Amino acid sequence: MKINRYILLLVLISLSIGSLRAQSNSNDNLPKYYNEKLHFGFTLGINKADFIIHPQKDLYKMDSLKYITSQPNFGFNIGIVSEYAFTQYLCIRFVPDLSFAARTLTYTFDTPLDTSRGYVPMKKLVESTFVEFPLDMKLRSQRMHDFAAYVLAGAKYSIDLASQKDVNNTSSQDAVVKLRKDDYGLDVGTGVEFFMPYFKLGLELKFSYGFKDLIVHDQYIYSTSIEKLNTKMFLFSVTFEG
């Protein structure tokens, strides 16, 4: 979880810089920004995607399978920002984006016939290309000259363009872990904003949790051993809005 610590540190540094600028800068950039109702922009981000695994209760009885773990991988996001302000401090935010993500499921088997090797892991890489439609409510702070902060929460619907749910697995060795194509879930996040002369720069950290069970069950151990599979993602993004 080192990356999360680095992101938190970056946010804290940004808060400190913003406070110092607020105290030292008397000429505000974009002075009418909060008075305008509608804003557009774009966002670039780095994500860390992972699974939450709910194994079958009798997992230990299944073909010498001992346990299942998930390893997160890094990906990236690119999206378009649309924000409408109901008041100076309450906004609705729609940020459709394209997200490239990957996770690795590791199935560890016992091999009693080869004790020198012990437990043998079988790794299955699961790659996804999501088209995401998050709709969030954003509560932002009062401006402190060229600095502000905010929190947000909302819902998200996503479609996995790289889903292999219809793949016909023909052997256990080459079987892919099949996931459903669509998902929906919850977003929560926080961020800081810096008002520049010609645009607003934002730094945002967001967590997403998927409610839908994604696993597609077939006759192979890679899916029959899992009762439920949910997705989660951390996203650090930089936004540019006019």
N, C-alpha and C positions, 0 to 999 in steps of 0.2 A: 504493500500500500504506500510505497515511497512517493509515487507520483501524486497521490492525493495530498500528502504533506507539502510537497513543492507547490501545488496549486493553492493550498490554503495560505502558505507563506507569501505567495505572489499577491493574493487578494489583500492580505494584511499590509504588505508594503504599499500597495496601491492606495489603501485607505489612508496610510500615513502621508504619502505624497499628496493626496488630494486635500488632506487637512492643512498641510503646510501651504499649499497653493491658495487655499481658501483664505488663509490668514494674510498672505502676502500680496495677492493680486486684487486690485480694486477695479480693474477694467474687465468686466465679464464678457466672455465670448457667447455668441448666439443668445442675446438677452431675452428674445421673445420666444424661445423654444418651448417653454411650458405653456405659453398661451395658444400654441397651434395644436389643432386637434389630431391631425394625421401626419404620420412620418413613415418613410420607407428607407430601406437599406439592404445590406447583405451581411452574412456571417460566415466565418471560417472557424472550424473547431477540430479538436483532437478528442476522440472518444476512447473509452476503455470498457469493452463489452464483456459480459460474463453471464453464466447461467446460475440459477438456484435450482438444485436438484432435490427432488423428493423420491428416493428410491423405494422399491417395493419392500414391504415389511419382511418378507421371507427371502430377501436378497441372498443370504448366505447359502440357500439351498439351490441356487441357480448355476449349474454348470461350473462349479468351482470359482465363480466370480466373488471376489472379496469386497471390493468397494469401487465407487465411481467418484471421480473428482472433476472439477472444471477449472481450466486455466484461462484467465482473461488475456486478450490481445488488444493491441492498439489499432485504431483506425482513424478515419477523418470524416468530417461533415462539411458540407457547403450548402447554404440556404439563403432564402430571401426573407427579409424582415418587413412586416406590416404592423403598425401599432396605432391604435386609436385611443385617445385620451378622453375618458368621461369627465374627469376633473383634472386639476393640476397634479394630483397624486395617485389617481386610480386609472389604469389603462387596461385594455385588452390587447393581447399580442398574438399574432399568427405568424409562425415561422416554418413554412414548408421547406423541407431540406432533403438532400440525398446523403445517406449515411452508409459508409463502407465499414463493416465490422467483421470480426472473426473471434471464435472461441475454440478451445480444444478440450474435448471430453476424453478422459483417461479411464479405461476399464482395466482393473488390476485383477489378474487371475492367479489362482494357486496352481502350481505344476508339480504334483507329488512325484512324477516319474523323473524329474530332473531337479533334484534338491540343490544342485550347485547354482542354479539360476534363481531359486526362490520364487517370489511373486513376479509374474510377467505382465507388464503394462501393454495395453493396446490403445493407441492414440487415434482419435477421430477428429479431424479438423472440420469445423462447421463455419463456413463463410456465408455472409449475408450482404445483400445490397438493398437497403431499406429506402423506400420513399415514405417520409414521415410527415404527419400533419398535426403538430402540437398547437393547442389553443390554451393560452395561459392568461390568468389575471395577474397583473403586475402592480404592486404597491410601492411607489417610489418616495424617497425622502424629499424634504425641502432642499433646494439648491443652496450650496455653500460656495458662492461665486462660481467657479468652473468645475465643481465636483458634486456628485450625488450618489446615493446608494439605493438599492431596491431589493425586494424579495418577490418571488412569484410562485404560483402553483396552478396546476391545470391538468388537462387530460390530453392523451395523444393516441392517434390511430396510425398504424404503420403497415405497409405491404412489403414483403420480402420478394424482390424481383429474382433473387437467386435461389429461391426455395426449391428443394428437390423432393417434395412430398409425393410426386408421381413417378419417381424413379423406381424401376423394377429390380430390386436386389435379387441377385442370382446365387450368391454364395456368402457365407458368413465372413470370410476373410476380407472380401471387397465391399461388404455392405456399408452403405452410407447411413448416417443418422438423419432420418427424414423429419422435417419440421413443417408445421402448418404455415400457410403463406401470409396470413394476416394476424395482427396482434393489437391489443389496446391496453392502456395503462395510465399511470399517474406520473406527473412531473412535479418536482419541487426544486427550487434553486434560489440563488442570490447573486448579486453582481454590483459592480461599481461603474460609474460613468464619468467621463472627462469631456468637457465641452471645449472643443478646439475652435479655431477661427472659422472654419468652413464646414465642419461636421462634428458629430458626437461619437466618441470612441468608448466602447463598452467592453468590460471583462466580466464573463459570466461563468459560474459553476453550477451545473444542473445534474440532478439524479433522476433517472427514469426507472420505473418498475412495471413490468408487464403482468397483467392479471390472467391472461389466457394460457391454458395448458398447450404448449407447442408440440409436444412429442406425437408423432404419428406411429402407432403401434403396428408392427408386423411380427413375423415369427422368429426374428433374430434377437439374440440376447441384448443387443445394444439398445433396443427399445422396450422389450418385455421386462427388463430389469428396472425400468423407471416408471413410477406411478404418475408423476407430474413433473413438468419442466417449465420453469418461468425464466424470463430474461430480465437482466438489469444492466444499466449502463450509466457510467459517469461521463459527462461531457464538459470540457473546458472550451469556451468559444470566445472569439473576438468579433465584435460587431461594429459596423460603420453605418451610421444613420445621418440623414440630412434633415 
